[in-house]
Amino acid sequence: MPTENWLLYVDESGDFDETGDTCVVSALLLKGEELAEDSTALREMLGTIFPLAPWPPHATELNLPSARVYYVMAGLVPLATDAVADDVRAAIAVFEGSTMPEAAQWRGHAKQGRRPQYAWLESGNVVLRRECPDVFRALQTRAVAERTALRNLLADASAHVGPRGFAALTAVSSRRPADGPPEQEVATGALRRDGYLDALETLIERAVMVVRGGRRPAATDVRIWARVATRHVGVEGIGSVALNSDHVARVAERAAAVGNVGQTALVRVRSLDRVTRYDGSVHPGVVLADAIANGMRRVLLTRGRDHLGWDQLAGFCEDALGIPAVVPVPSLDASDLPAVAVTGASRTAVQAAARREETLPLVAEPARWAREQAAEWVGALTRAWEAPQ
């Protein structure tokens, strides 16, 4: 039986435990073996883009200029000899000599020699802005340059491989979840449904719809191999635990049940790791997923107003990430369906269309762009059902 393999590297951005926060789960979807586990070259490229960050670079930390100073003071990276190093050296002198309470706390944290917490870096920014604003601006410029270099890396890879083999998918956690029946799965060991798991399931659902069907033999064995960065999830009767491959398998099974509707060759989703930790052993593909998730969240926070249409938001996403916010879907004879999904009412509408059920108006979703991306998928799915077989 012929086989077709896809790789799905997944991470999230935002505080899913904080009501009202803008949260996303994003993934890098790669076709087949050509980029399968070529991690050495990719890791070296990322190291060149982020020379002042320890492995793995974390987008949330690197958004803050002070991170580059903390990494050196904590002994996580050596101080290089270049123009940026001069700025870091000047900032270190400020932190070591400042009488500000934030600086004293910073020195204490740095002595621990471990990765920083976000709040520490925020307080570091306060010190830099007040004590050495020119250095702060220089490090801020460095942060922008790093994001631009990362964007160019993604754009070059996308152009080289092509949209059918290289895509960025995102599921946004809706601020207004869809109404539905209460969760029935409450036995000990069952996953507690929350915004993160809904977004992860929505993401995998869309990934299955993207890779399914198309012009391939009906007997082709299509598999998506996933690396999903771990985080805490709730388990009935146990409490909070680290997300693992068993949990991913449960979520993937539910997602594939919708994504595979109407297909003779089913897409199967499997996990590559028992637990994918975001530490020194993490695959660079997950690091790129982290950057994509963070970039998408930044776009939504700065540009994603409710009145904005999908085409406008898609343009902002591509400008920020270098990758088209649309993907070809051969099984639906569509060349440019949205790569961004939304949980809640938008997802419910797409699910109904996939199952050939009546689709209700998307009045419950406040964001115009979210309604429009769902409408494009609903339209494509409906046309596929109605087309002569």
C-alpha positions in Angstrom: 0.0 0.0 0.0 1.5 3.4 -0.9 2.0 5.7 2.1 2.0 9.5 2.5 3.5 11.0 5.6 3.0 14.5 7.1 4.7 16.1 10.1 2.7 18.4 12.4 4.7 20.4 15.0 2.4 22.1 17.5 2.7 24.7 20.2 0.5 27.3 21.8 0.6 31.0 22.9 -1.5 32.8 25.4 -2.8 32.0 28.9 -5.7 29.5 28.5 -6.3 29.6 32.2 -7.0 33.4 32.0 -10.5 34.2 31.0 -10.7 36.6 28.1 -7.0 36.2 27.0 -6.3 35.8 23.3 -5.0 32.3 22.9 -4.0 30.2 19.9 -2.6 26.8 19.1 -0.5 26.8 16.0 1.3 24.2 13.9 3.8 23.8 11.1 2.5 21.2 8.7 5.2 19.6 6.5 4.8 17.1 3.7 6.7 13.9 3.8 10.3 12.9 4.1 12.1 15.8 2.5 12.1 17.8 5.7 11.3 14.9 8.0 13.8 15.0 10.8 16.5 17.3 9.3 16.8 19.0 12.6 20.5 19.8 12.7 20.5 22.3 9.8 17.3 23.9 11.1 18.6 24.2 14.6 21.8 25.9 13.3 19.7 28.4 11.3 17.7 29.3 14.4 20.9 29.6 16.4 22.1 32.1 13.9 18.9 34.1 14.1 18.9 34.1 17.9 22.6 34.2 19.0 21.8 35.8 22.3 19.3 33.1 23.4 19.8 29.6 24.9 18.4 26.6 23.1 15.5 26.5 22.6 14.6 30.1 21.9 11.2 31.0 23.3 9.3 33.6 21.3 7.4 35.0 24.4 10.7 35.7 26.2 12.4 37.2 23.1 9.6 39.7 22.6 11.0 41.5 25.6 14.4 43.2 25.0 15.6 42.5 28.5 15.6 38.8 27.8 19.0 39.1 26.0 20.5 40.7 29.1 19.1 38.1 31.5 20.4 35.2 29.5 23.9 36.5 29.8 23.6 37.4 33.5 22.2 34.0 34.3 25.0 32.3 32.6 22.7 30.7 30.0 24.7 32.0 27.0 28.2 33.6 26.7 28.6 37.2 25.9 29.6 37.5 22.2 31.9 40.2 20.8 29.8 42.3 18.5 27.8 45.6 18.5 24.9 44.0 20.3 27.2 42.6 23.0 28.2 46.2 23.8 24.6 47.0 24.4 24.2 43.9 26.6 27.4 44.8 28.5 26.1 48.3 29.2 22.8 46.9 30.4 24.5 44.5 32.7 26.4 47.4 34.3 23.1 49.2 34.8 21.5 46.2 36.5 24.5 45.6 38.7 24.7 49.2 39.9 21.0 50.2 40.0 19.3 50.9 43.3 15.8 50.3 41.8 14.0 47.4 43.6 13.3 45.8 40.3 17.1 45.6 39.6 17.8 44.0 43.0 15.1 41.4 42.3 16.5 40.8 38.8 20.0 40.2 40.2 18.6 37.6 42.6 16.7 35.8 39.8 19.7 35.8 37.5 21.9 34.2 40.2 19.6 31.2 40.1 20.8 30.4 36.6 17.5 29.2 35.2 15.1 30.3 32.4 13.3 33.5 33.3 9.7 34.0 34.1 7.8 36.5 32.0 7.2 38.8 35.0 11.0 39.0 35.6 11.6 40.2 32.1 8.8 42.8 32.3 10.5 44.2 35.4 13.8 44.2 33.6 12.3 46.3 30.8 11.2 48.8 33.4 14.8 49.1 34.6 16.2 49.5 31.1 13.6 52.1 30.0 14.4 54.2 33.1 18.1 53.8 33.5 19.4 53.4 29.9 16.7 54.2 27.4 19.2 54.2 24.4 20.3 50.7 25.2 16.7 49.6 25.6 15.8 51.0 22.2 18.9 49.2 20.7 17.8 45.9 22.1 14.3 46.5 21.0 15.6 47.0 17.5 17.5 43.8 17.8 14.2 42.0 18.7 12.5 43.3 15.6 15.5 42.3 13.5 15.3 38.7 14.9 11.6 38.5 14.1 12.3 39.7 10.6 15.0 37.1 10.1 12.7 34.4 11.3 10.0 35.6 9.0 12.4 35.4 6.1 13.4 31.9 7.0 9.7 30.8 7.0 9.1 32.6 3.7 12.1 31.0 2.0 11.1 27.6 3.2 7.5 28.1 2.1 8.6 29.3 -1.4 11.0 26.4 -1.7 8.7 23.6 -0.7 5.4 25.1 -2.0 2.1 25.6 -0.2 1.0 22.0 -0.7 4.0 20.8 1.4 4.6 23.6 3.9 1.8 25.4 5.8 1.2 27.1 9.1 -2.2 26.3 10.7 -3.7 28.0 13.7 -6.7 27.5 15.9 -7.9 30.5 17.8 -9.8 30.0 21.1 -13.1 31.8 20.7 -14.1 34.3 23.3 -17.6 33.0 23.0 -17.7 29.1 23.0 -20.5 27.4 21.2 -23.5 26.1 23.2 -23.7 22.4 23.4 -24.6 19.4 25.6 -22.6 19.1 28.8 -19.5 16.9 28.7 -20.4 13.3 29.4 -16.9 11.9 29.8 -16.4 12.3 33.5 -14.9 8.9 34.4 -11.5 8.8 36.2 -8.8 9.4 33.7 -10.9 11.4 31.3 -9.6 14.6 30.0 -11.3 17.8 31.3 -12.4 19.8 28.3 -11.0 23.3 28.3 -10.0 26.1 25.8 -6.6 24.6 25.1 -8.0 21.1 24.2 -10.8 22.6 22.1 -8.2 24.6 20.2 -5.9 21.6 19.8 -8.8 19.4 18.5 -9.9 22.2 16.1 -6.3 22.5 14.8 -6.0 18.7 14.2 -9.4 18.6 12.6 -8.4 21.3 10.1 -5.0 19.5 9.5 -6.9 16.3 8.6 -9.2 18.2 6.2 -6.1 19.8 4.5 -4.3 16.6 3.8 -7.2 14.2 3.1 -8.3 13.0 -0.3 -7.0 14.7 -3.4 -5.4 13.1 -6.4 -3.8 10.0 -4.8 -4.7 6.3 -4.9 -7.7 5.6 -2.7 -5.8 2.9 -0.9 -3.0 5.3 0.2 -2.1 5.1 3.9 -2.1 8.8 4.9 -0.6 9.6 8.3 0.1 12.8 10.3 2.9 12.4 12.7 2.6 15.0 15.5 4.9 16.5 18.0 2.7 18.5 20.4 4.6 20.6 23.0 3.5 19.6 26.4 1.6 21.7 28.9 -0.7 21.0 31.8 -4.1 19.4 31.2 -6.7 18.4 33.7 -7.5 14.7 34.2 -10.6 13.6 36.2 -9.7 12.0 39.5 -6.0 12.8 39.1 -5.7 16.6 38.6 -3.2 18.5 36.5 -0.7 16.5 34.6 1.6 16.9 31.6 0.1 16.4 28.2 1.3 13.2 26.7 0.9 11.0 23.6 -2.1 9.2 25.1 -3.9 12.5 25.6 -3.0 13.6 22.1 -4.4 10.3 20.7 -7.7 10.9 22.4 -8.0 14.4 21.0 -6.8 13.3 17.5 -9.4 10.5 17.4 -12.2 13.0 18.0 -10.8 15.4 15.5 -10.2 12.8 12.8 -13.8 11.5 13.1 -14.9 14.9 11.7 -12.0 15.6 9.4 -12.4 12.2 7.7 -16.1 12.4 7.0 -16.9 11.2 3.5 -13.4 9.9 2.8 -12.6 6.4 1.7 -8.9 6.7 2.7 -8.8 7.8 6.3 -6.1 10.1 7.6 -4.6 8.7 10.8 -2.9 10.9 13.4 0.0 9.6 15.5 2.3 11.1 18.1 6.1 11.0 17.6 6.9 11.6 21.3 5.6 10.2 24.5 6.0 13.7 25.9 7.3 16.7 23.8 9.0 18.9 26.3 10.1 22.4 25.4 13.6 22.0 26.6 17.1 21.4 25.2 15.9 18.2 23.5 13.0 19.8 21.6 12.8 19.4 17.8 13.3 22.7 15.9 10.0 22.2 14.2 8.3 22.8 17.6 10.4 25.9 18.1 9.0 27.2 14.7 5.5 26.3 15.9 6.1 28.4 19.0 7.2 31.3 16.9 4.2 30.9 14.6 1.8 30.8 17.6 3.4 33.8 19.2 3.4 35.8 15.9 -0.3 34.9 15.2 -1.3 36.0 18.7 0.6 39.3 18.2 -1.3 39.9 15.0 -4.6 39.1 16.7 -3.8 41.4 19.6 -2.7 44.3 17.4 -4.8 43.9 14.3 -7.6 41.4 14.9 -10.5 43.7 15.5 -14.0 42.4 15.3 -14.9 44.5 12.3 -12.0 43.2 10.3 -12.7 40.9 7.3 -10.9 37.6 6.8 -9.0 38.8 3.7 -7.5 41.8 5.6 -6.5 39.6 8.6 -5.0 37.0 6.3 -2.8 39.8 4.7 -1.6 40.9 8.2 -0.8 37.3 9.1 1.3 36.8 5.9 3.1 40.1 6.4 4.0 39.1 9.9 5.0 35.4 9.4 6.0 35.2 5.7 3.7 32.2 5.1 0.3 32.4 3.3 -2.7 32.3 5.7 -4.5 30.1 3.2 -3.8 26.5 2.1 -4.7 24.4 -0.9 -7.2 21.6 -0.1 -7.3 19.2 -3.1 -10.1 17.0 -1.7 -12.4 20.1 -2.0 -10.9 21.4 -5.3 -10.0 24.5 -3.4 -6.7 26.4 -3.7 -6.9 28.9 -0.9 -9.0 28.0 2.1 -8.2 29.7 5.4 -5.4 28.2 7.4 -6.8 29.8 10.6 -9.7 28.1 12.4 -11.7 29.4 15.4 -13.3 27.3 18.1 -16.9 27.8 19.2 -19.6 28.7 16.8 -17.3 28.9 13.8 -16.0 25.4 14.3 -19.5 24.1 14.9 -20.6 25.4 11.5 -17.6 23.8 9.7 -18.3 20.5 11.5 -21.9 20.6 10.5 -21.0 21.2 6.8 -18.5 18.3 7.0 -21.2 16.0 8.2 -23.7 17.3 5.6 -25.9 18.7 8.3 -27.8 22.0 8.4 -25.5 24.9 9.1 -26.8 27.6 11.4 -26.1 31.3 10.9 -22.9 32.4 12.6 -24.5 35.1 14.7 -22.8 33.9 17.9 -19.3 34.7 16.7 -18.5 38.4 17.2 -15.5 38.6 14.9 -16.3 39.2 11.3 -13.0 37.6 10.1 -13.9 34.5 12.1 -17.3 34.2 10.6 -15.9 34.7 7.1 -13.1 32.1 7.4 -15.8 29.6 8.6 -18.1 30.6 5.7 -15.4 29.8 3.2 -14.9 26.3 4.6 -18.7 25.7 4.8 -19.1 26.8 1.2 -16.3 24.5 0.0 -17.6 21.5 2.0 -21.1 22.1 0.8 -20.1 22.3 -2.9 -18.1 19.1 -2.5 -21.2 17.3 -1.1 -23.4 18.6 -3.9 -20.9 17.9 -6.8 -21.8 14.9 -9.0 -20.0 11.7 -7.9 
